[in-house]
Amino acid sequence: TATHGPVLVLAGPGSGKTRVLAHRVAYLLRSGAAQPRAIMAVTFTNKAANEMRSRLESMLNIPMRAMWVGTFHGIAHRLLRLHWQEAGLIQNFQIMDEDDQLRLIKRIHKSFNLNESKWLPKHSVYFINGNKDKGLRAQDVIANDPTTAVLLRVYQVYEETCKEQSLVDFAELLLRAYEILQQH
């Protein structure tokens, strides 16, 4: 029944986290403490997000589109579809999955003639995603050694290619959504 401020629910699998969140949202709406458009309920899995939506629909009988209920990536995707111009994207941008990202990195490695036994494409993916998770674009990264210099060059070409082809990976999706939220 907490009505002020965020609430964090930490509990093990199968302990009722989704039920707790759904009932809190219903309580906030029924008590008048919040309007549907002010609700954002974030889960880690699609299964939990679908379960939460289903429970809320049956408890409240209101359209779920009025609320922001979903996974981190799902909510970020919805936010960017609404604010694509502010995010510096074209309206029909495409989201790459992990396999698409790895294929693009492999093409970049091949264009640099990088030996795949020494320069594993997955290392470049980790480097790129790790920097994006820290909020760092290629232009923000400093290469202090030869290895980082090569990885940074891959990151730069990766960013250029994604921009040219209107592609967004999962780390970029979250980073751009975070930037949009900071503006509002």
Stockholm file with secondary structure:
# STOCKHOLM 1.0

chainA/1-184         TATHGPVLVLAGPGSGKTRVLAHRVAYLLRSGAAQPRAIMAVTFTNKAANEMRSRLESMLNIPMRAMWVGTFHGIAHRLLRLHWQEAGLIQNFQIMDEDDQLRLIKRIHKSFNLNESKWLPKHSVYFINGNKDKGLRAQDVIANDPTTAVLLRVYQVYEETCKEQSLVDFAELLLRAYEILQQH
#=GR chainA/1-184 SS CCCSSCCCCCCCTTSSHHHHHHHHHHHHHHTTSCCGGGCEEEESSHHHHHHHHHHHHHHHCSCGGGSEEEEHHHHHHHHHHHSTTTTTCCTTCEECCHHHHHHHHHHHHHHTTCCTTTSCHHHHHHHHHHHHHTTCCGGGCCCCSHHHHHHHHHHHHHHHHHHHHTEECHHHHHHHHHHHHHHC
#=GC SS_cons         CCCSSCCCCCCCTTSSHHHHHHHHHHHHHHTTSCCGGGCEEEESSHHHHHHHHHHHHHHHCSCGGGSEEEEHHHHHHHHHHHSTTTTTCCTTCEECCHHHHHHHHHHHHHHTTCCTTTSCHHHHHHHHHHHHHTTCCGGGCCCCSHHHHHHHHHHHHHHHHHHHHTEECHHHHHHHHHHHHHHC
//
